[in-house]
């Protein structure tokens, strides 16, 4: 497990920041305030990143059938939880970022346990949107040059 995390960290470290942000996160010339899209953070909410790692003992068709049988598509996300991003990471699985009230992580966890386990191995990480802070720090560093 520790080696997998190290490998994932090394892999993510090689991806240029602009590629992870995608077109919506592209940074143009100007002030940070002028060019930055809205943050994913929302007052009174937290972000949670869910790794859905493919069960490599199953085919994609078997995983999808499992998800249909368990009601994954109807149950996720639970009420009051918003999906703000959903990525496929080739060779790993899917990464979902959800925004939810701070008292609702258990609801999300229970849906994942009930419907995704058996098709995916899962990991959860509290998350925050660092993009605005990064752009502001870069802007300040550029201004000192």
C-alpha positions in Angstrom: 0.0 0.0 0.0 2.8 2.4 1.0 4.6 1.7 -2.3 1.4 2.2 -4.3 0.9 5.7 -2.7 4.6 6.5 -3.4 4.2 5.5 -7.0 1.0 7.5 -7.4 2.6 10.5 -5.8 5.6 10.2 -8.2 3.3 9.8 -11.1 1.1 12.8 -10.2 4.3 14.8 -9.6 5.2 14.4 -13.2 2.0 15.8 -14.6 2.2 19.5 -15.3 -0.1 21.5 -13.1 -1.9 23.0 -16.2 -2.7 19.5 -17.4 -4.3 18.7 -14.1 -6.3 21.9 -14.2 -7.6 21.3 -17.7 -8.9 24.0 -20.0 -11.2 25.5 -17.3 -8.1 25.9 -15.1 -5.9 27.4 -17.7 -4.2 30.5 -16.4 -3.9 33.5 -18.8 -1.9 36.7 -18.3 -3.3 39.2 -15.9 -4.1 39.2 -12.2 -5.0 36.0 -10.4 -8.4 37.5 -9.7 -9.1 38.2 -13.4 -8.1 34.8 -14.7 -9.0 32.2 -12.1 -12.2 30.2 -12.4 -14.4 29.9 -9.3 -13.0 27.8 -6.5 -14.4 24.3 -5.8 -14.6 25.2 -2.1 -17.9 26.5 -0.9 -18.6 28.0 2.6 -20.0 25.5 5.0 -19.0 22.5 2.8 -16.0 20.2 2.6 -14.4 18.4 -0.3 -13.7 14.7 -0.3 -11.7 12.8 -2.9 -12.7 9.2 -3.4 -10.4 6.8 -5.2 -12.3 4.0 -6.9 -9.5 1.5 -7.8 -10.5 -1.1 -10.3 -10.7 -4.7 -9.1 -8.2 -6.1 -11.6 -9.5 -9.6 -11.1 -12.7 -8.5 -12.9 -13.4 -7.3 -16.4 -14.9 -3.9 -17.0 -18.1 -5.6 -18.0 -18.1 -7.6 -14.7 -17.5 -4.4 -12.7 -20.3 -2.5 -14.5 -22.7 -5.4 -13.9 -21.8 -5.4 -10.2 -22.5 -1.7 -10.0 -25.9 -2.2 -11.7 -26.8 -5.0 -9.4 -25.9 -3.0 -6.2 -27.7 0.1 -7.4 -24.5 2.3 -7.6 -25.9 4.5 -10.3 -29.0 5.2 -8.3 -27.3 5.6 -4.9 -24.2 7.7 -5.7 -23.9 10.4 -4.8 -26.3 10.4 -1.8 -28.7 13.3 -1.4 -27.0 16.6 -0.4 -23.6 15.5 -1.9 -22.5 17.2 -5.2 -20.0 15.7 -7.6 -17.6 18.5 -8.6 -15.2 16.4 -10.6 -14.9 12.8 -11.9 -11.8 11.6 -13.6 -10.6 8.3 -15.1 -7.0 7.6 -14.2 -5.8 5.0 -16.7 -4.3 2.1 -14.9 -5.7 3.1 -11.6 -9.5 3.6 -11.8 -11.7 6.6 -11.1 -11.2 9.6 -8.9 -14.3 11.4 -7.8 -14.3 14.7 -5.9 -17.5 15.5 -4.0 -18.6 18.5 -2.0 -20.7 17.9 1.0 -21.7 19.3 4.4 -19.1 18.4 7.1 -21.6 16.1 8.9 -22.2 14.0 5.8 -19.0 11.9 5.1 -20.5 8.9 6.6 -23.4 8.9 4.2 -21.0 8.9 1.3 -18.9 6.2 2.9 -21.9 4.0 3.4 -23.1 4.3 -0.2 -19.6 3.4 -1.4 -19.4 0.4 1.0 -22.8 -0.9 0.0 -22.6 -0.4 -3.8 -19.0 0.1 -5.0 -17.2 -2.6 -2.9 -16.7 -5.7 -5.0 -16.1 -3.6 -8.2 -13.6 -1.2 -6.7 -11.2 -0.9 -3.8 -11.7 2.5 -2.3 -9.8 5.2 -0.5 -11.0 8.6 0.9 -9.1 11.8 1.3 -10.3 15.1 2.8 -9.4 17.6 0.1 -9.2 21.4 -0.4 -8.9 23.5 -3.6 -5.3 24.8 -3.5 -5.5 26.3 -7.0 -6.3 29.9 -6.0 -3.5 29.9 -3.3 -1.0 28.5 -5.9 -1.9 31.2 -8.4 -1.7 33.9 -5.8 1.7 32.7 -4.6 3.0 32.5 -8.2 1.7 36.0 -8.8 3.5 37.4 -5.8 6.7 35.6 -6.8 6.5 37.0 -10.3 5.9 40.5 -8.9 9.2 40.3 -6.9 11.2 39.5 -10.1 
